[in-house]
Amino acid sequence: MYFLYNACLFFLWQVIYRPLRIYGKLKGNGVYLREKHNKKILDSWIGGDTIWIHAASIGEVIAAIPIIKEIKRQHPNKKIFLSLLTENGFHMAQKKLSEVDGFFYFPFDYPAKLKEIFDIIQPNSVILIETELWPNFISIAHKRSIPIFLMNGRISENSMKYYKFCRRLFSKILPYISIFSMQTQVDQERIIKLGALPKQVTVTGNTKREQEWKSMTEKEWHHWCHLFSIKEEPIIVAGSTHQGEEEILLDAYGKILKNIPTARLFIGIRDINRREEIRKLVKQRGYSVALRSEIKDICDTQIIIVDTIGELGYFYGLATVVVVGGSFVPIGGHNILEPAAWGKAIIVGPHMENFKEIYQSLLTKRACITATNEKELTDILLDLIRHEEKRNAMGEQAKKMVKLNSGATQKNVELWANYLTEFYSTQGEKP
């Protein structure tokens, strides 16, 4: 299985990656720019007591932020090297993590590139965030006797299907990981089924619950309200929407306008490259619309498409009601904790598999409501907009849940630090 994996990887590298690199070099973008950036970072690396942390995209970066900040707080002399897969994740990490000493793009598990990076930065530990289980990356670190940690680990139902299919491969590499810090007991059981050694697996909770969530000063509040011409009208904010969800939202919005003509809808799209597609869709419905990225002066359009990175939290702060995207189509939902931290009434669709435990906790405390279809979404939105007391009660419960579920970051960092101390003391080296 391992041979087959690398054969497929080699084929993809030769057939897809190399042509993309040549094309990128001609155009001065894409894969070529990534390699150019990596070379610049690696050439200027001066070494030191280094940790290599890998996070794929925005979701993993959000989980990594409190971990990285806590490691740097406890160990200010350690250097942190952060690898990422997506440009959105890369830009968010650069914006949010001044504690990181070097950002670079992960080389898609290609052994030669990985070995080159290991040779240069020589990390004393590797930290993987959530489900970043790259076989060659893990294997190379293990062969070099570098302790490997999976932090904020989770295995979604969809991921489990893939991992089960490749079980022979993962059962070989999972024992190489020193400690698995999983979010929930379900995640713990799943990773053990895939081949992790039970004694190496523990449940530490979800670091995404411990973000330094955005907040607004009174001055910032007035600035945003002025910019978007917000007075007392209800604002519906939909966060991280996917294809197929905008139609549902627009159908519901149309019916809401018949009852509450002043209502406005702010749509935070998951993939900002879909901005023009969504703008066209909104215009076809006859609504006034603007892209957030193009707003420079006062904007009072009925609908605003949030196509910027790192601002969705502010829009949650402006919301009357929040709708969580990725939950009305079979994606598995997105981060429900950020609107909860703002103390907002939250509506989700029927697909919250990726955040099942958090979702169930909020549901039990009546801090969120599930809408299974467009009609239910419309009815719930109307009810919450009309009943401020109900909205506020939901928001307060949501806020309490976020505060109660803390400590995951500290547990993750403590397990990592204790293991390294013991591991390197037996080798007579400094952790």
N, C-alpha and C positions, 0 to 999 in steps of 0.2 A: 504493500500500500504506500509506503514511504517513497519507494522508487517511482511508482506511478505518479505520485503527487509532484515530485521533482521533474519528471519527464513532461508532465502537463505544464508546469511552471516554465521550463526551458522553452517549450513550444510557444507559449504565450509571449514570452520575452522576445523570442526571435521574430515571430510573425506579427505581433501587435506592437510591443513596446519599441523595438528598434525603428520601424517605419514612423511611429509617432514622434520619436526623437529626431529623426531626419527632417520630418515635416516641421516640427517645432523649431529646429535650427534655422530652416529657411524663412519661417515666419517670425522668428524671435519670440516665441511664446510656448505655452504648454509644458510638456515633459522636459524639453531642453532647458527652459528657465529654471525648472525645479532642480535639475542636475547642476546647473551653474550656481544656484544658490547654495546647494549642499557643498559643492567644492570650495566655495568661498568660506563657509562656516568651518569646514574641516581643516582647511589650510591655515586658518587663523587660530585654531584651537591650541591653547597653551598648556592644557592638561590640568591635573589636580585630582582631588578626591571627588570622583564623579559618580552620579546616579543617572542611568538612562531610563527615562520614563516614556512609555508609548501610549498615546491616545489617538483614536481614529479620527473623530470629527467633533462637531459641536457638543453633542451629548456627552461624549467621554471627557471633553475639555471641562465641561461644567462639573463633572464628578471629580476631576483631577485638581481643580482650583484649590479647594480647602486642604487637600492632601499636600500639595506642593507648598502652599503657604505655611502649613504647620511644620513640614520638614525643614523648611528654610528658617523658621522661627527657632526651632530647637537646635538646628545644626547650620548656623549661618555660613560656615566655611566650606560646606559641601557645594559642589557645582552640579547644577541640574541641566541635563541635556534632554530636550523634549522633541520626540518625533511625532509627526502627524501624517494622515493620509489625504485629507481634503483641504482645499484652499480656504473654505469657510472656517473650518476648524483651526487652520493655521493662523488666519487673520484674527480670529477671536482670541486665541492663546496669546498672540503678540500684544493684543490690546489689554488683556486682563492680567497677564502674568509677568510683571517686571522682575519677579524672583528668578525666572529662568535665565540661564547663562547662554544657552544656544538652542535655537529652533531650527529644525530641518525636516525634510520630507522623507517618510519611511520608504525604503526601496523595494516594496512589494515582496518581501521574503526571499529575494534573490540572494543565494549564498555568498557569491563573490563580493557583492556590494556590502552585505552585512559584515563579512569578515574584515573588509577594509575599514569600516566604521569602528568596529570593535578594536582593531589594532591602533587606531588613532586616539579614541577617547578613553579606552581601557577602564570601563566602569567597574565599581566594586559591588554594584547590585543593579538588577533590572526590575522595573515595576511596570506591569501591564494593567491597563485600566479597563474594567468591565469584561468584555468578551474578546479581547485581542489575543487570540491563541494562534500565533503564527508558528508552524512546526519548525522551520529552519532557524528562525530567530531564537526560539526556546532551546533547540538542540545545540546551537553554536555556543550560547551562553553557558549551558550545562557542561559542554566539553571543556570550557575554559574555567570551570569551577566557580562560576559567578552565581551567587544566590538569586533566584527568580521569585517574584511575588506577584500574585494576581490580587489587585485591590478593587474594592467595590464591585466584586464579581457578580455577574448575573447571567443566567442562561434562559432566554425567552422560549416560549413554546415553539416558535418558528425556527429559532436557532437549534433547538434540540433535535429537530427532524434532520437538519443538515449534519450535526455532529454524530447522530446515531448512524447515518449513512457512512460516515468516515470514522467509525468507532475504532477500527483497528489502528488507524493512524494516531488518533488522539490518546488511545490507551497506552501507546508507546511513549508519548512526550509528556503527558500530564504528571507522571511521577517525578519528572525533572523539576517541577515547580515546588519551591520550599514551603510556601504558605499560600493557601487560598482564603482570602477574606471575602466571604460571600454576603450578599445583601439580605437574603432571607433563607429560611429553612428549606424551602422548595428549591432554591438555587443550590444549596448545599447538597441535597439529595441528588439533583440532576448531575452535578459535576462528579460526584462519587460514582454514579452509574456509568459515566463516560470513562472512568479509569483513574480518577484522583484517589490517592491514598487517604482513607478517612481521618487518620491522625494528623494530616496536614491541612484539613479543612475546618474552618470555623465561621460562625455567623457574626458579623460586626455591624450590620445595618447599612443604610444608604447615605453616602456622603453628600448626595445631591440635596438632602434635607438640611444641610448645614451651610448653604451658600450665604455669602454676604449679599443678600438680595438687594436689588436697587431700592432706593428710597428717594423721596423728593423733598427738598426744602420748600418753604412757602414761595420763595422767589422762583424756583424751577417750576413749581406747579402753575403759577401765573403765566410763566413764559410759554409752557406747553398749551395751556388753555387759550392764550392769546394767539399762538401760532395756528392752532386748528379751529379757532373761533368757537370754542366750547363755552356755552353759557349754562343752561340748566337742562338741556336736552339729554335724553338717555343715550349712552354710548355702549354699543355691543362690540366687544373685541374678540375676534377669533384668532387663536394663536397656532402657528405651525400647521397650516392647512395643506392638504394634498389634493391631487386631481380627483374630481368627483365631489369634493366637499363644498367647493365654492358654489356649485349649482344648488345644493341643499340649503346653504346659507342665504343665497339670493332669493330662493323661493320663500323661505321663512320671513326674510326681511320685507319682501313685497306685501305679505299679509299683515305684518306688524305695522307697516306704514298706513294701512287702511284704518287702524285703530289709534296709532300714535304717529302722526305725520312728521313730527320733529326728530324721530329716532335716526341715529346714524350708525354706520357699520364700518369698523376698521378691521381689515383682513391681513393678518401676518402670514404671508405665504412661506411654506417650508423651503421651497426652491425658488430663490429670487430670480432665476433665469426664466421663470414662467410669468414674469410681471406683465409683459405685453399681451400674452394670451388671456390673462385675467382681466386686464383693462378692457380688452375687446369684448369679453364676455359681459362685463358690467355695462358697457356702453350699449350693447345689444338689448339690454333690459331697460334702457332709457334712464339710467341714473347718472348723476354727475359724479365724476371720479377723478382722483389724483394719485400719483405715485409719491410716496413719502420722500424718495430720493430727489424728486424734482421740486419739492415745496421749499421756497425761499422766503415767501411772504405769507400773510394771513390766508388761510385756506378754509373754506366753509362747505366743501363738497359733501354730498350725502355719504359717499364711500371713499375711504382712503386705503390704498394698498400699501402695506408696510413691507417695503422691499429693501430694507437696510439691515445691517448686522449689529446686534447688541442693543437695539432700542426697544425690543418687544416688551421688556419689563416696564418701561415707562408708560407704554400704552395700557398695560394691565393696571397701572396706577390710576389711569384716567377712566377706566371702565366702570360702567354700571353693572354689567354682567359679563363674564368671560366664558367663551366656548372653546374647549380644548380640541385642537385639530388632530388628525391621524386616528380619530376614534369613531368617525362615521363611515369610514372605509376600512377594510381589513389590513390595517397597518400595525395596530397594537397600541395606539395612543402616544402622546408625548408628555413632556414634563408637566405634571399637575401641581407641583409644589410651588412654583413661582407665583401663579395667581393666588394660591392658598396663602403664601407669605404676605401678599398684599392685602389679605383679608377680604377677598372678593367672593361673591356667589358664583359657583362654577357649574357649568353644564358639560357633560361628556356624552359621547355616543356609545354604542354597544361594544366597541372594540377597544378595551383597555388592558389587553393581555400583558403588555410590556411593563405595566405599572400596577399589576394586580393587587399586591399587598397594600400599597399606598392608597390606591383607589378604594379598596374594601374598607380601609380604616376611615377614610373621609366619608364614605357612604354610610357606615355604621353611626358616625357622629352627626349625620345629616348636614355635612359640610359641602356636599355636591349632589347633583341630581343627574340621573341617566335619561337621555332621550333616545329611543330606539329608531325613530324615523323623523322626517321633516315636520309632520303634523305635531308630534309630541314636542319637538324643538320649538315650534312656533308657540304652542300653548304655554310651555314652561317659561319662555322668554317674556311673553306678555304678562304672565302671573308675577314674575320676579320684578319686572320693570314697574308694575303697578303697586307692588307691596314692598315698600322700603324696609319695614321692620323685619320681614322675612329674609330679605337680602342681607341685611346687617347681621342677623342671627347666624346665617350660614357662614358669612365671612369671618365672624368671631370664632366659630368652631374650627374653621380651616386654619386660622392663625394659631390657635391653641395647639392643633395637631402638629404643626411645623415646629413649634417650640418644645413640645414634649419629646419628640423623637430626635434627640441629639446624642452625640458621643461617638458616632461612627468614625469620624476622622481621627480622633484621639486613639481609638482602638487599633485602627489600621497602622498608624505611625508607630505606636507602641510595639506591636507585634513585629514590625519590620526592624526597628531599632534593637530590640532584645535579641532577635535572631542573629542579626549581624554581629552584635557584641560577642555572643557565644561562638558563632561560626569562626570569626577571625581570631578570637583568643586561643582557640585550639590550634590555629596555624601560626600563632606568634606574630600576627600582623595586625595593623590598626584598621578597625572597621570604618 
